[in-house]
Amino acid sequence: MLIDQKINSQTNDSELFMEGVMCINSAQWLLAYGIFKQLISAVKNPSGAMLYNMALCHFFAEEYVKTIVMLNEALQKTAKPSSLANQASNFPEQLWVVEHQTNAHLFALTETIFSINPAIVKLRIRRLLIDANVKIENWQEVIRLASLPEMEKCTNVIEAVAIAKKQY
């Protein structure tokens, strides 16, 4: 009986997670916030994807310090490059251009995406970190993050650095 309840609970958490992803990707921030807050409070060690998605919710709730805390935790959970992650270098250059020039970092991540694409995940985490640091006017951190690999190609980073140089 307890095993069935545990399996149902895990299934429900997995379904709830995916509902939260859909809510974020359709800008239903209030619903997504509630879902990810519930999911994170129910576990001792939230996954990187859970943390990233909660960080997005905090960002749109204008809770920028909480955003930064969640993103730093998520960054620690990014996988070391693996054979699957090495495929990132084989992606078409045009797709990297789209990644850099759009606000793709404002969309939710699933557990699978988080685990098999560490290079892309790190880029998105750092881009969102820059956006949050701009909001709290932490120009020194904006400049530091902007100096990391691939960041200089991102539209939001280029804009943030321009603002930071005027302010800092």
N, C-alpha and C positions, 0 to 999 in steps of 0.2 A: 504494500500500500504506500509506504513512504517513498519507495523507488519511483512509482508512478507519479506521485506528486512532484518529486524532484525533476523528473523528465519533463512533465508539463510546465513546471516553473522555468526550466531552461528554454523550452520551446517558446514560452510566452515572452521571456526576456529577449530572445533572438528576434521574435516578431515585433516586439516593442521597439527594439533597436532599429529595425528596418523602417518602422513607422516614423521614428524620429528622423531618420535620414531623409525620408520622403518629405516630412514637414520642413526640414531645413531647406531642401532643394526646391521647395515651392514657397519659400519665405513665410511659412507659418511659424513665426518665432515663438509665440506664446506657447503653442502646443509642443514644439520641439524642446523648449526650455524645461517644461514640466516632465517630459519623457526622460531626457538625459539626466536631469536632477534626480529623478527616481531611480534610474539605472545605476548611477554612480553611488548613491547613498546605500544601495543594496549589496555592494561588493566591497571587500577590503582593498583590492588592488585593481582599480579600473584599467581597462585596456587603453592603448594609445589612441585608438579610433574613438572610443567613448570620450576621452579627455579632449581630443581635438574638436569633436562635435559640440561638447559642452562649452568649450572656449568660443566657438562661433556664436553660441547662444548668449554667452556673457558679452561678447563684442557688440551684438545688436541690441543688447539691453543696456549698453553704454557702461558696463562694469569692466573697465579696461584693466585694472589691476588683477582682477580675477581671471580675465582672459590671459594675461601674461603668465600667471601662475600655472594655469592649466596647460598652456602651450609648452612651457618649460618642462613640465612633467611628461607631456606627450613626446617631446623631443628626446627625452632620456629613454623612451620605450621604442624608438625607431630601430629597426634591425640593422645589423651590419650588412653591407652589401653581400648578396649571395648570387648564385648563378642566375636565378630569376631576375634579381635586381640588375645584374649586368646587362640584361636585355635593354635597359633604358638607353644605353649608348647606341642601340640599334634602331631606336625609334626614328621615324623620318624627321628631318630637321624642321620641316614646316609645322609639325605638331609641337615641337619645342617652342617655336615662335608663337604659336597660339597660346601655349601655356604661359609664356612670359608676358604677352600683351593683353591677356584677358584677366578677369577677376576669378579665375578658376579656384583660387584659394578660399573663396567664400562659399564653396559648396561642401557638403558633408562627405565624409569618407567611410567606407565600409571596413570591416575587419580584414577582409581579404586584400583590398587595395592597400591598406595600411601596412600589411605584413609583406607583400611581394614587391612593393614599389618604394623602397626607402629613399631613394634619391629624389623622387617627385614629392614624397611626403615631407621630407626635410625642407625642400624648397617652399612648399605651401605653408608649413609651420612658420618658417622664417619670414615669409611675406606677411602673414597675419600678425606676427610679432612686431614687424615694422609699422603696420597700420595702427596697432594698439599703442605703440610708443609714440607715434605722431599725436594721437589723441590726448595723451598725458604730457605731451611736450618734452619727452625725454630724448633730446636731440643727440646726446652723446651715444646712447644705445642705438638710435637710428643709424648713425654713421658707422658704428661698429658692425651692426648686422648687415649693412649695405656692402661692407667690404668682403663678405663671405662669398664663396664660389657661386657663380650663376646669378647672383643677385643684381648685378649691374645691368642685366638684360631685361629686368622686370619693370613694366610700366609704373606700377605703384611705388616701387623702390626709387626709380628715377625721380618721380614727383616728390617723394618724401625727402630725398637728399637735397633737392633744390630748396625746399621749405626749411630744412634743418640748417643749411648753409646760411640762409638769410637770418635765422633766429639765433644760431649758435655762435 
